[in-house]
Amino acid sequence: MAEEQKNPETTINEEGPKKTSWPEVVGLTADEAEKKIIKDMLCFTEVHLKDQPVFCDYCDKRVRIFVDSDGKVAYTPHVG
């Protein structure tokens, strides 16, 4: 059974600790952020403008990256 984890950046499941958010990539380019996220977790990423609407569905293999007009990560990316 999954354990409670105090650090919101990781969760613990049957496979061990799993990173779920990447605050350290805020301010990087989308390409730099994608490389870091994919290195930490095998998933697919989506890049969106920070004010662009997206569907509210949840996917545990997806990380959305929201960028500003300069192409820099605007918000902390997280699984979902």
Kinemage of the C-alpha trace (Angstrom):
@kinemage 1
@onewidth
@group {chain A} dominant
@subgroup {mainchain}
@vectorlist {calphas} color= white
{ca met a 1} P 0.000 0.000 0.000
{ca ala a 2} L 1.225 3.532 -0.731
{ca glu a 3} L 2.685 5.510 2.154
{ca glu a 4} L 2.046 9.157 2.977
{ca gln a 5} L 4.920 11.398 1.912
{ca lys a 6} L 5.554 14.835 3.391
{ca asn a 7} L 7.529 16.102 0.395
{ca pro a 8} L 5.001 17.091 -2.322
{ca glu a 9} L 7.665 16.634 -5.012
{ca thr a 10} L 7.724 12.841 -4.566
{ca thr a 11} L 5.393 10.001 -3.776
{ca ile a 12} L 6.170 6.498 -2.565
{ca asn a 13} L 4.480 3.514 -4.115
{ca glu a 14} L 5.230 -0.187 -4.568
{ca glu a 15} L 8.082 0.711 -6.935
{ca gly a 16} L 9.731 3.129 -4.463
{ca pro a 17} L 10.034 6.949 -4.505
{ca lys a 18} L 8.754 8.657 -7.640
{ca lys a 19} L 9.220 12.336 -8.460
{ca thr a 20} L 5.946 14.146 -9.197
{ca ser a 21} L 6.928 17.822 -9.602
{ca trp a 22} L 9.937 19.805 -10.812
{ca pro a 23} L 10.174 23.266 -9.185
{ca glu a 24} L 13.850 23.460 -10.142
{ca val a 25} L 13.001 23.885 -13.864
{ca val a 26} L 11.026 27.131 -13.445
{ca gly a 27} L 12.865 29.751 -15.499
{ca leu a 28} L 14.543 27.218 -17.825
{ca thr a 29} L 13.597 26.842 -21.477
{ca ala a 30} L 10.980 24.239 -22.366
{ca asp a 31} L 13.655 22.061 -24.009
{ca glu a 32} L 15.876 22.140 -20.912
{ca ala a 33} L 12.901 21.346 -18.680
{ca glu a 34} L 11.772 18.444 -20.888
{ca lys a 35} L 15.246 16.868 -20.774
{ca lys a 36} L 15.364 17.098 -16.966
{ca ile a 37} L 11.831 15.752 -16.490
{ca ile a 38} L 12.269 12.841 -18.912
{ca lys a 39} L 15.584 11.969 -17.232
{ca asp a 40} L 13.798 11.772 -13.854
{ca met a 41} L 10.656 10.011 -15.066
{ca leu a 42} L 9.797 8.099 -18.202
{ca cys a 43} L 6.770 10.056 -19.401
{ca phe a 44} L 5.572 12.287 -22.172
{ca thr a 45} L 5.483 16.051 -21.894
{ca glu a 46} L 3.228 18.713 -23.349
{ca val a 47} L 4.318 22.326 -23.719
{ca his a 48} L 1.628 25.036 -23.496
{ca leu a 49} L 1.562 28.812 -23.214
{ca lys a 50} L 0.869 29.732 -19.592
{ca asp a 51} L -2.613 31.126 -20.304
{ca gln a 52} L -3.635 28.449 -22.803
{ca pro a 53} L -6.622 26.362 -21.659
{ca val a 54} L -6.100 22.608 -21.395
{ca phe a 55} L -8.373 19.667 -20.647
{ca cys a 56} L -8.691 18.852 -16.955
{ca asp a 57} L -8.101 15.139 -17.429
{ca tyr a 58} L -5.449 13.345 -15.366
{ca cys a 59} L -2.714 11.136 -16.808
{ca asp a 60} L -0.021 9.728 -14.517
{ca lys a 61} L 2.390 9.433 -17.457
{ca arg a 62} L 2.117 13.084 -18.559
{ca val a 63} L 3.803 16.274 -17.380
{ca arg a 64} L 2.533 19.582 -18.736
{ca ile a 65} L 5.037 22.415 -19.035
{ca phe a 66} L 3.607 25.935 -19.136
{ca val a 67} L 5.865 28.586 -20.656
{ca asp a 68} L 5.749 32.357 -20.831
{ca ser a 69} L 6.113 34.463 -23.994
{ca asp a 70} L 9.916 34.091 -23.794
{ca gly a 71} L 9.671 30.287 -23.846
{ca lys a 72} L 10.721 29.966 -20.190
{ca val a 73} L 8.912 27.659 -17.766
{ca ala a 74} L 6.392 29.800 -15.878
{ca tyr a 75} L 4.948 27.335 -13.313
{ca thr a 76} L 6.189 24.219 -11.539
{ca pro a 77} L 5.513 21.250 -13.846
{ca his a 78} L 3.865 18.246 -12.198
{ca val a 79} L 2.475 14.847 -13.099
{ca gly a 80} L -1.070 14.897 -14.346
